[in-house]
Amino acid sequence: MTSFDSDRHIDALAPALGLEIRPEWRAGVAGFLTVAAAMAELVEAAVDDSMAEAAPVYRPGEVAR
């Protein structure tokens, strides 16, 4: 696995999501993304695919059976 590059994620995702990341915010945003990536790694290591279950889909007006 390659190491997480918060700057590349900011450069790629901010425009795609329509987010403005001002230069003075960039270090803070990068720090939070790095923490989030580390948390995701911990969760992925602790949870295997057999533990996941798809959530039901909500459709207004339909009665669940």
N, CA, C and O atoms as CSV, one atom per row, in Angstrom:
chain,resi,resn,atom,element,x,y,z
A,1,MET,N,N,0.841,-1.181,0.000
A,1,MET,CA,C,0.000,0.000,0.000
A,1,MET,C,C,0.887,1.245,0.000
A,1,MET,O,O,1.898,1.298,0.701
A,2,THR,N,N,0.505,2.225,-0.777
A,2,THR,CA,C,1.276,3.464,-0.810
A,2,THR,C,C,0.857,4.345,0.362
A,2,THR,O,O,-0.248,4.204,0.887
A,3,SER,N,N,1.728,5.241,0.765
A,3,SER,CA,C,1.401,6.117,1.877
A,3,SER,C,C,0.362,7.158,1.448
A,3,SER,O,O,0.287,7.536,0.279
A,4,PHE,N,N,-0.419,7.603,2.399
A,4,PHE,CA,C,-1.473,8.581,2.142
A,4,PHE,C,C,-0.858,9.950,1.881
A,4,PHE,O,O,-0.015,10.410,2.651
A,5,ASP,N,N,-1.269,10.592,0.820
A,5,ASP,CA,C,-0.762,11.918,0.460
A,5,ASP,C,C,-1.920,12.913,0.535
A,5,ASP,O,O,-2.702,13.042,-0.407
A,6,SER,N,N,-2.017,13.603,1.652
A,6,SER,CA,C,-3.142,14.517,1.861
A,6,SER,C,C,-3.159,15.651,0.827
A,6,SER,O,O,-4.231,16.077,0.399
A,7,ASP,N,N,-1.997,16.133,0.431
A,7,ASP,CA,C,-1.958,17.224,-0.556
A,7,ASP,C,C,-2.541,16.793,-1.899
A,7,ASP,O,O,-3.260,17.556,-2.544
A,8,ARG,N,N,-2.230,15.569,-2.313
A,8,ARG,CA,C,-2.798,15.076,-3.580
A,8,ARG,C,C,-4.313,14.944,-3.475
A,8,ARG,O,O,-5.036,15.247,-4.424
A,9,HIS,N,N,-4.791,14.491,-2.321
A,9,HIS,CA,C,-6.236,14.365,-2.131
A,9,HIS,C,C,-6.914,15.740,-2.147
A,9,HIS,O,O,-7.972,15.911,-2.753
A,10,ILE,N,N,-6.304,16.701,-1.487
A,10,ILE,CA,C,-6.864,18.056,-1.499
A,10,ILE,C,C,-6.910,18.590,-2.929
A,10,ILE,O,O,-7.929,19.125,-3.365
A,11,ASP,N,N,-5.801,18.443,-3.655
A,11,ASP,CA,C,-5.731,18.951,-5.030
A,11,ASP,C,C,-6.762,18.297,-5.933
A,11,ASP,O,O,-7.319,18.954,-6.813
A,12,ALA,N,N,-7.025,17.004,-5.727
A,12,ALA,CA,C,-7.950,16.285,-6.600
A,12,ALA,C,C,-9.406,16.462,-6.188
A,12,ALA,O,O,-10.277,16.627,-7.041
A,13,LEU,N,N,-9.672,16.428,-4.888
A,13,LEU,CA,C,-11.057,16.369,-4.442
A,13,LEU,C,C,-11.709,17.719,-4.187
A,13,LEU,O,O,-12.914,17.862,-4.393
A,14,ALA,N,N,-10.954,18.701,-3.750
A,14,ALA,CA,C,-11.566,20.007,-3.470
A,14,ALA,C,C,-12.276,20.578,-4.700
A,14,ALA,O,O,-13.428,20.996,-4.585
A,15,PRO,N,N,-11.638,20.612,-5.864
A,15,PRO,CA,C,-12.354,21.131,-7.041
A,15,PRO,C,C,-13.539,20.252,-7.434
A,15,PRO,O,O,-14.584,20.758,-7.841
A,16,ALA,N,N,-13.373,18.935,-7.311
A,16,ALA,CA,C,-14.462,18.029,-7.692
A,16,ALA,C,C,-15.677,18.209,-6.792
A,16,ALA,O,O,-16.813,18.029,-7.231
A,17,LEU,N,N,-15.436,18.567,-5.530
A,17,LEU,CA,C,-16.532,18.766,-4.572
A,17,LEU,C,C,-16.976,20.222,-4.490
A,17,LEU,O,O,-17.900,20.552,-3.746
A,18,GLY,N,N,-16.323,21.086,-5.248
A,18,GLY,CA,C,-16.665,22.502,-5.232
A,18,GLY,C,C,-16.251,23.197,-3.938
A,18,GLY,O,O,-16.888,24.165,-3.522
A,19,LEU,N,N,-15.179,22.705,-3.296
A,19,LEU,CA,C,-14.715,23.285,-2.041
A,19,LEU,C,C,-13.580,24.262,-2.276
A,19,LEU,O,O,-12.690,24.016,-3.090
A,20,GLU,N,N,-13.620,25.360,-1.562
A,20,GLU,CA,C,-12.500,26.301,-1.581
A,20,GLU,C,C,-11.636,26.007,-0.361
A,20,GLU,O,O,-12.107,26.084,0.773
A,21,ILE,N,N,-10.393,25.674,-0.594
A,21,ILE,CA,C,-9.427,25.468,0.487
A,21,ILE,C,C,-8.426,26.617,0.395
A,21,ILE,O,O,-7.526,26.608,-0.445
A,22,ARG,N,N,-8.596,27.582,1.252
A,22,ARG,CA,C,-7.690,28.734,1.240
A,22,ARG,C,C,-6.299,28.304,1.698
A,22,ARG,O,O,-6.161,27.360,2.476
A,23,PRO,N,N,-5.272,28.997,1.215
A,23,PRO,CA,C,-3.894,28.624,1.590
A,23,PRO,C,C,-3.676,28.545,3.103
A,23,PRO,O,O,-2.955,27.670,3.582
A,24,GLU,N,N,-4.294,29.452,3.850
A,24,GLU,CA,C,-4.100,29.445,5.300
A,24,GLU,C,C,-4.827,28.280,5.990
A,24,GLU,O,O,-4.550,27.985,7.153
A,25,TRP,N,N,-5.742,27.627,5.292
A,25,TRP,CA,C,-6.469,26.474,5.837
A,25,TRP,C,C,-5.815,25.150,5.464
A,25,TRP,O,O,-6.059,24.128,6.106
A,26,ARG,N,N,-4.994,25.171,4.439
A,26,ARG,CA,C,-4.502,23.928,3.835
A,26,ARG,C,C,-3.785,23.008,4.826
A,26,ARG,O,O,-4.026,21.801,4.818
A,27,ALA,N,N,-2.925,23.540,5.666
A,27,ALA,CA,C,-2.196,22.699,6.622
A,27,ALA,C,C,-3.155,22.018,7.586
A,27,ALA,O,O,-2.976,20.841,7.902
A,28,GLY,N,N,-4.164,22.731,8.056
A,28,GLY,CA,C,-5.152,22.142,8.960
A,28,GLY,C,C,-5.980,21.069,8.281
A,28,GLY,O,O,-6.214,20.006,8.855
A,29,VAL,N,N,-6.425,21.341,7.057
A,29,VAL,CA,C,-7.203,20.356,6.300
A,29,VAL,C,C,-6.359,19.107,6.047
A,29,VAL,O,O,-6.842,17.985,6.196
A,30,ALA,N,N,-5.108,19.307,5.665
A,30,ALA,CA,C,-4.212,18.172,5.419
A,30,ALA,C,C,-4.008,17.356,6.687
A,30,ALA,O,O,-3.976,16.126,6.632
A,31,GLY,N,N,-3.871,18.014,7.814
A,31,GLY,CA,C,-3.712,17.307,9.078
A,31,GLY,C,C,-4.923,16.466,9.417
A,31,GLY,O,O,-4.778,15.314,9.824
A,32,PHE,N,N,-6.125,17.024,9.257
A,32,PHE,CA,C,-7.344,16.274,9.537
A,32,PHE,C,C,-7.508,15.100,8.579
A,32,PHE,O,O,-7.947,14.026,8.991
A,33,LEU,N,N,-7.162,15.289,7.305
A,33,LEU,CA,C,-7.249,14.184,6.346
A,33,LEU,C,C,-6.279,13.058,6.718
A,33,LEU,O,O,-6.610,11.880,6.582
A,34,THR,N,N,-5.092,13.422,7.182
A,34,THR,CA,C,-4.119,12.414,7.594
A,34,THR,C,C,-4.633,11.619,8.786
A,34,THR,O,O,-4.475,10.399,8.834
A,35,VAL,N,N,-5.250,12.305,9.752
A,35,VAL,CA,C,-5.840,11.617,10.910
A,35,VAL,C,C,-6.979,10.706,10.451
A,35,VAL,O,O,-7.076,9.565,10.903
A,36,ALA,N,N,-7.835,11.193,9.566
A,36,ALA,CA,C,-8.952,10.381,9.062
A,36,ALA,C,C,-8.450,9.139,8.331
A,36,ALA,O,O,-9.029,8.061,8.467
A,37,ALA,N,N,-7.384,9.284,7.565
A,37,ALA,CA,C,-6.820,8.134,6.849
A,37,ALA,C,C,-6.267,7.106,7.836
A,37,ALA,O,O,-6.415,5.903,7.625
A,38,ALA,N,N,-5.632,7.572,8.910
A,38,ALA,CA,C,-5.105,6.659,9.927
A,38,ALA,C,C,-6.247,5.930,10.630
A,38,ALA,O,O,-6.139,4.736,10.910
A,39,MET,N,N,-7.341,6.637,10.917
A,39,MET,CA,C,-8.509,6.005,11.536
A,39,MET,C,C,-9.097,4.941,10.606
A,39,MET,O,O,-9.456,3.851,11.049
A,40,ALA,N,N,-9.190,5.264,9.327
A,40,ALA,CA,C,-9.735,4.311,8.359
A,40,ALA,C,C,-8.892,3.048,8.288
A,40,ALA,O,O,-9.430,1.947,8.170
A,41,GLU,N,N,-7.573,3.201,8.360
A,41,GLU,CA,C,-6.686,2.029,8.364
A,41,GLU,C,C,-6.954,1.143,9.571
A,41,GLU,O,O,-6.981,-0.081,9.444
A,42,LEU,N,N,-7.154,1.743,10.740
A,42,LEU,CA,C,-7.447,0.967,11.949
A,42,LEU,C,C,-8.758,0.201,11.817
A,42,LEU,O,O,-8.840,-0.969,12.191
A,43,VAL,N,N,-9.775,0.860,11.288
A,43,VAL,CA,C,-11.072,0.206,11.113
A,43,VAL,C,C,-10.960,-0.929,10.099
A,43,VAL,O,O,-11.475,-2.023,10.332
A,44,GLU,N,N,-10.295,-0.676,8.985
A,44,GLU,CA,C,-10.142,-1.711,7.963
A,44,GLU,C,C,-9.382,-2.918,8.493
A,44,GLU,O,O,-9.661,-4.048,8.093
A,45,ALA,N,N,-8.427,-2.692,9.386
A,45,ALA,CA,C,-7.653,-3.796,9.958
A,45,ALA,C,C,-8.491,-4.606,10.941
A,45,ALA,O,O,-8.264,-5.805,11.107
A,46,ALA,N,N,-9.453,-3.964,11.591
A,46,ALA,CA,C,-10.242,-4.632,12.624
A,46,ALA,C,C,-11.509,-5.297,12.091
A,46,ALA,O,O,-12.050,-6.192,12.739
A,47,VAL,N,N,-11.985,-4.879,10.934
A,47,VAL,CA,C,-13.256,-5.363,10.397
A,47,VAL,C,C,-12.987,-6.151,9.123
A,47,VAL,O,O,-12.283,-5.684,8.228
A,48,ASP,N,N,-13.551,-7.344,9.051
A,48,ASP,CA,C,-13.417,-8.080,7.789
A,48,ASP,C,C,-14.748,-8.033,7.030
A,48,ASP,O,O,-15.776,-7.635,7.577
A,49,ASP,N,N,-14.707,-8.438,5.784
A,49,ASP,CA,C,-15.878,-8.318,4.912
A,49,ASP,C,C,-17.086,-9.103,5.410
A,49,ASP,O,O,-18.220,-8.728,5.114
A,50,SER,N,N,-16.870,-10.181,6.157
A,50,SER,CA,C,-17.994,-10.980,6.628
A,50,SER,C,C,-18.797,-10.245,7.702
A,50,SER,O,O,-19.918,-10.647,8.013
A,51,MET,N,N,-18.239,-9.174,8.271
A,51,MET,CA,C,-18.929,-8.429,9.315
A,51,MET,C,C,-19.838,-7.341,8.736
A,51,MET,O,O,-20.659,-6.770,9.454
A,52,ALA,N,N,-19.694,-7.059,7.461
A,52,ALA,CA,C,-20.463,-5.988,6.838
A,52,ALA,C,C,-21.784,-6.518,6.301
A,52,ALA,O,O,-21.878,-7.655,5.838
A,53,GLU,N,N,-22.785,-5.678,6.374
A,53,GLU,CA,C,-24.107,-6.045,5.874
A,53,GLU,C,C,-24.708,-4.812,5.218
A,53,GLU,O,O,-24.635,-3.714,5.769
A,54,ALA,N,N,-25.292,-4.985,4.065
A,54,ALA,CA,C,-25.890,-3.861,3.359
A,54,ALA,C,C,-27.100,-3.349,4.128
A,54,ALA,O,O,-27.901,-4.131,4.640
A,55,ALA,N,N,-27.221,-2.041,4.201
A,55,ALA,CA,C,-28.362,-1.431,4.866
A,55,ALA,C,C,-29.565,-1.468,3.937
A,55,ALA,O,O,-29.404,-1.436,2.717
A,56,PRO,N,N,-30.774,-1.535,4.501
A,56,PRO,CA,C,-31.959,-1.501,3.659
A,56,PRO,C,C,-32.092,-0.134,2.983
A,56,PRO,O,O,-31.541,0.860,3.456
A,57,VAL,N,N,-32.808,-0.101,1.906
A,57,VAL,CA,C,-33.016,1.137,1.162
A,57,VAL,C,C,-34.363,1.717,1.557
A,57,VAL,O,O,-35.376,1.018,1.542
A,58,TYR,N,N,-34.373,2.994,1.910
A,58,TYR,CA,C,-35.621,3.677,2.268
A,58,TYR,C,C,-36.279,4.202,1.000
A,58,TYR,O,O,-35.676,4.938,0.219
A,59,ARG,N,N,-37.512,3.811,0.822
A,59,ARG,CA,C,-38.310,4.316,-0.296
A,59,ARG,C,C,-39.614,4.859,0.295
A,59,ARG,O,O,-40.443,4.084,0.774
A,60,PRO,N,N,-39.801,6.170,0.267
A,60,PRO,CA,C,-40.987,6.768,0.882
A,60,PRO,C,C,-42.268,6.203,0.268
A,60,PRO,O,O,-42.359,6.001,-0.943
A,61,GLY,N,N,-43.240,5.957,1.117
A,61,GLY,CA,C,-44.540,5.468,0.657
A,61,GLY,C,C,-44.626,3.972,0.526
A,61,GLY,O,O,-45.727,3.450,0.353
A,62,GLU,N,N,-43.524,3.249,0.599
A,62,GLU,CA,C,-43.533,1.795,0.492
A,62,GLU,C,C,-43.553,1.170,1.877
A,62,GLU,O,O,-42.944,1.694,2.810
A,63,VAL,N,N,-44.249,0.059,2.009
A,63,VAL,CA,C,-44.302,-0.665,3.270
A,63,VAL,C,C,-43.226,-1.757,3.234
A,63,VAL,O,O,-43.144,-2.558,2.302
A,64,ALA,N,N,-42.404,-1.749,4.298
A,64,ALA,CA,C,-41.361,-2.793,4.385
A,64,ALA,C,C,-41.997,-4.135,4.655
A,64,ALA,O,O,-42.956,-4.227,5.420
A,65,ARG,N,N,-41.478,-5.169,4.040
A,65,ARG,CA,C,-42.008,-6.539,4.257
A,65,ARG,C,C,-40.950,-7.433,4.792
A,65,ARG,O,O,-41.204,-8.613,5.035
